[in-house]
Amino acid sequence: MGHELSGELVDFDNAPGFEKGEAVSIIPYFSCGGCIACRKGKPNCCTDIKVFGVHIDGG
């Protein structure tokens, strides 16, 4: 499905808190930020949530 990704950070422009060579992973849930659930701080209940590798192409 491609929703569980990890890698090594080899190059970046501006990523405060990260270092080259560091192991990284992603959180595969993308909320809209604008619906009532998101505005109330509950992005897991987003009305338009997208899951990487399920609703959108995975890695």
C-alpha positions in Angstrom: 0.0 0.0 0.0 2.9 2.4 0.6 1.7 4.0 3.8 4.7 2.9 5.9 7.8 4.7 4.7 11.2 5.4 6.1 14.4 6.7 4.7 17.6 8.5 5.3 17.7 12.3 5.0 20.5 13.0 2.4 19.7 16.5 1.3 17.3 19.3 2.2 16.8 23.1 1.9 15.3 24.1 5.2 14.3 21.5 7.8 15.0 22.8 11.3 15.6 20.1 13.8 16.9 17.6 11.2 20.4 16.5 10.3 21.9 14.9 7.2 22.1 11.1 7.6 19.2 11.0 10.0 16.6 8.2 9.7 13.2 9.6 9.0 9.6 8.4 8.6 6.3 10.0 7.8 2.9 10.1 9.5 0.6 8.9 6.6 -2.5 10.9 7.6 -3.3 14.2 5.9 -6.1 16.3 7.3 -7.7 19.3 5.6 -7.1 21.7 8.5 -10.4 23.6 7.8 -13.3 21.3 8.7 -15.0 21.5 12.1 -13.0 18.5 13.5 -9.7 20.0 12.4 -10.6 23.4 13.8 -11.3 21.8 17.1 -7.9 20.1 17.2 -9.2 16.6 16.2 -7.5 16.0 12.8 -8.1 12.3 13.2 -11.8 13.0 12.7 -11.3 15.1 9.6 -14.2 15.0 7.2 -11.8 15.0 4.3 -8.9 12.9 5.7 -6.5 11.3 3.2 -4.3 8.4 4.0 -1.0 8.0 2.1 -1.1 4.7 0.3 -4.9 4.4 0.6 -6.7 7.5 -0.6 -3.6 9.0 -2.4 -0.7 7.2 -4.1 1.8 5.7 -1.6 5.5 5.4 -1.6 
